[in-house]
């Protein structure tokens, strides 16, 4: 009884990119970001009609 085994699978060839991947570095001014976040939050509070009143039963200090 002779068994014929199939050929082994071909090992894939690994191709490295010709150049290293580019790493993006984002620099941002935190003061400007803080201003933009504050403006966005203000817009959200106006859109959703959120008022700046606190009820001590819901917001303990």
ChimeraX attribute file (.defattr): number of C-alpha atoms within 10 A of each C-alpha:
attribute: neighborCount
match mode: 1-to-1
recipient: residues
	/A:1	3
	/A:2	4
	/A:3	5
	/A:4	6
	/A:5	6
	/A:6	6
	/A:7	6
	/A:8	6
	/A:9	6
	/A:10	6
	/A:11	6
	/A:12	6
	/A:13	6
	/A:14	6
	/A:15	6
	/A:16	7
	/A:17	7
	/A:18	6
	/A:19	6
	/A:20	7
	/A:21	7
	/A:22	6
	/A:23	6
	/A:24	6
	/A:25	6
	/A:26	5
	/A:27	6
	/A:28	8
	/A:29	7
	/A:30	9
	/A:31	9
	/A:32	10
	/A:33	11
	/A:34	11
	/A:35	11
	/A:36	12
	/A:37	12
	/A:38	12
	/A:39	12
	/A:40	12
	/A:41	12
	/A:42	12
	/A:43	12
	/A:44	12
	/A:45	13
	/A:46	11
	/A:47	9
	/A:48	8
	/A:49	9
	/A:50	10
	/A:51	8
	/A:52	6
	/A:53	6
	/A:54	9
	/A:55	7
	/A:56	8
	/A:57	7
	/A:58	7
	/A:59	7
	/A:60	7
	/A:61	5
